[in-house]
Amino acid sequence: MILSQWKKNIINNLLFQIKNGKKLVFIHIPKCAGTYASQYLNDLKITNRGHSKVINKNELTFAIIRNPVD
């Protein structure tokens, strides 16, 4: 798979921040593949905050969203 430049920039930025001590934290948005993603994220030792809000500004918080048309 060939990634576009903007995707490469996002990935490189995330990797840079992780290397500099930021922790990845997943927020589960209902009906957006959160349960499916949680299985893989647990294997990667990424914290799952469930349906919570961002707690620590020193963490990289992310979620999965879906295209509502699909």
C-alpha positions in Angstrom: 0.0 0.0 0.0 1.3 3.4 -0.9 0.5 6.1 1.6 -0.1 9.7 0.6 2.3 12.3 2.0 -0.3 13.7 4.5 -0.8 10.2 6.0 3.0 9.7 6.3 3.3 13.1 8.1 0.6 12.1 10.6 2.3 8.7 11.3 5.7 10.3 11.6 4.3 12.9 14.0 2.7 10.2 16.2 5.9 8.1 16.2 7.9 11.2 17.2 5.6 12.0 20.1 5.5 8.4 21.3 9.3 8.3 21.3 9.3 11.5 23.3 7.3 9.9 26.2 3.7 10.5 25.2 1.3 7.6 25.9 -1.4 6.6 23.4 -4.9 6.5 24.8 -8.0 5.2 22.9 -11.5 6.8 23.4 -14.3 4.4 22.3 -17.0 6.2 20.3 -20.1 4.0 20.2 -20.9 2.3 16.8 -17.5 3.2 15.3 -15.6 -0.1 15.5 -14.3 0.5 19.0 -15.0 -3.0 20.3 -13.2 -4.5 17.3 -10.2 -2.0 17.7 -10.0 -2.7 21.4 -8.9 -6.3 20.8 -5.9 -5.1 18.8 -5.1 -2.2 21.0 -5.0 -4.4 24.1 -2.3 -6.5 22.4 -0.3 -3.3 21.7 -0.7 -2.2 25.4 -2.6 0.9 24.4 -4.9 2.2 27.2 -8.6 2.1 26.5 -10.6 4.8 28.4 -13.9 3.5 27.2 -16.4 6.3 26.6 -14.5 8.7 28.8 -13.3 12.2 28.1 -9.6 13.2 27.7 -8.1 13.2 31.2 -4.4 14.0 30.7 -3.1 16.5 28.2 0.2 14.7 28.2 -1.4 11.8 26.5 -2.1 11.3 22.8 -5.8 10.6 22.7 -7.4 9.1 19.6 -10.7 7.6 18.4 -12.0 5.8 15.4 -14.8 7.4 13.4 -16.8 6.0 10.5 -18.3 7.4 7.4 -22.0 7.7 8.2 -23.0 7.2 4.6 -21.5 3.7 4.7 
